[in-house]
Amino acid sequence: MGEVFAGRYVLVDPIGRGGVGAVWRAWDNRRRRYVAAKVLQQSDAHTLLRFVREQALRIDHPHVLAPASWAADDDKVLFTMDLVSGGSLAHVIGDYGPLPPRFVCALLDQLLSGLAAVHAEGVVHRDIKPANILLEATGTGRPHLRLSDFGISMRKGEPRLTETNYVVGTPGYFAPEQMMGAEPDFPADLFAVGLVALYLLRGQKPDAQALIEHFATYGTPGAPEGVPEPLWQVLAGLLQPDPGARFRTATGARKALTSAVELLPAAPEGEEPVEVFDQIGPLPAGFGPEGPLTPPAAPPTPLPAPPSVPDRQPPAPPAPPETGGFHLAPPLPHPAPLPHPAQPPAAASVPASVPAHAAPTAGVQHDPAASTRHYTAHAPHVPAQALGHVPARKLPGPPPKVTVPVLIVALLCFAVGIWALTQA
């Protein structure tokens, strides 16, 4: 359950079993709907050839259930078809027993309609039986029949996959010519349709061999109990042992059935309606009407909290105003002024080259960068004496025996320059 086949089909649950494989309800990821998938169980060449023949059949008809697509994955193969949930005719008989004649005529008309489309493609079904005739789950509404399982069908003129004297099909629904090993033909399918109709009307599988012997010995018998005479005339034309005396086409049999329905008596009062139930059942856990359910994501495992570290970072700056400006950091606290040693009078401390109006006020030290220092300085200014630093010692200059020659050379160069200018 839940196996993904060929990256496209999710096998949900088994719903049936055929001659060469199991039938699964599957979700088609491409078409986004549920389908029936027939998975091949065997892989010998004979079975694979049958599989290829069946999946190659493409008949678009409301009463035919033909393969729609196929896929292969390693040593397995499957093909898909529409999902029909009402079960087969065998399920209906198991629920109700013999069915009302008018209900049987509605089913028989649809079966002949689908079979006419199959024969129009040159295909002989060769395995018409109640288990291969499926129904949609229509409740008490008009039934909807689908002819399925083309595993042993073949086109007229194709080479056989079996020996000439080997009979293929389901015992009890063989036409007499099939038992004799004749080439498959359309009238053999029509004989099987007549046996299916008797099964629906009587509620049990007919004895085909006894019926054939009775036809061969005494001719067409009278209508069996519970079968209206007009309807029996149509069934007798399907059940003739001689293929030449049988209906030749499904379309001809359908026309005769339409005429017979007009002659049937009305349904009795209070007749219980036939309800076609859903035979597949609800979807298993993990699947919904829209496909596989996505499991809820597990909550993420919380990571262990990191060890607490004292927050030494400055507080976050306030959010910028809506006008797009920015905030300046608050000014650093200005340290209290430290005591200075006694200064000489202000007049003596002002150099002669400084104008008198630029001299600072006596007793007040004027620092031009003081107004912006809080925003531009990296650290407050502290006098070197407050930090205990000793002022750097003044280094002596070069000795006189070096400076005197240098000055003489400089004077000579100056004199030469003056002379050169006067000569020009």
Secondary structure as GFF3:
##gff-version 3
##sequence-region A 1 424
A	DSSP	beta_strand	3	5	.	.	.	ID=ss1
A	DSSP	beta_strand	9	17	.	.	.	ID=ss2
A	DSSP	beta_strand	21	28	.	.	.	ID=ss3
A	DSSP	beta_strand	33	40	.	.	.	ID=ss4
A	DSSP	alpha_helix	45	55	.	.	.	ID=ss5
A	DSSP	beta_strand	69	73	.	.	.	ID=ss6
A	DSSP	beta_strand	76	82	.	.	.	ID=ss7
A	DSSP	alpha_helix	89	96	.	.	.	ID=ss8
A	DSSP	alpha_helix	101	120	.	.	.	ID=ss9
A	DSSP	beta_strand	123	124	.	.	.	ID=ss10
A	DSSP	three_ten_helix	130	132	.	.	.	ID=ss11
A	DSSP	beta_strand	133	135	.	.	.	ID=ss12
A	DSSP	beta_strand	145	147	.	.	.	ID=ss13
A	DSSP	beta_strand	154	155	.	.	.	ID=ss14
A	DSSP	alpha_helix	176	179	.	.	.	ID=ss15
A	DSSP	alpha_helix	186	202	.	.	.	ID=ss16
A	DSSP	alpha_helix	208	218	.	.	.	ID=ss17
A	DSSP	alpha_helix	229	238	.	.	.	ID=ss18
A	DSSP	three_ten_helix	243	245	.	.	.	ID=ss19
A	DSSP	alpha_helix	250	261	.	.	.	ID=ss20
A	DSSP	beta_strand	287	288	.	.	.	ID=ss21
A	DSSP	beta_strand	291	292	.	.	.	ID=ss22
A	DSSP	alpha_helix	346	349	.	.	.	ID=ss23
A	DSSP	three_ten_helix	356	358	.	.	.	ID=ss24
A	DSSP	alpha_helix	370	376	.	.	.	ID=ss25
A	DSSP	alpha_helix	400	423	.	.	.	ID=ss26
###
